[in-house]
Amino acid sequence: PIQRIYLAKDKNTGQSKGFAFINFHRREDAARAIAGVSGFGYDHLILNVEWAKPSGTS
């Protein structure tokens, strides 16, 4: 199950910045979500889902 969702929004407009962070209770649930959703088409977008990286790394 999902523990928390953070949808990044522009502070001035309230518009989505186009990314989000989703925390899962279990790592294996997160891995299954990444495998099932990454590359999936949504509206006019292709979703890219990956593990979060520590700040300052690329």
HELIX and SHEET records of a PDB file:
HELIX    1   1 ARG A   27  VAL A   37  1                                  11    
SHEET    1   A 2 ILE A   2  LYS A   9  0                                        
SHEET    2   A 2 SER A  16  PHE A  24 -1                                        
SHEET    1   B 2 GLY A  41  TYR A  42  0                                        
SHEET    2   B 2 LEU A  45  ILE A  46 -1                                        
END                                                                             
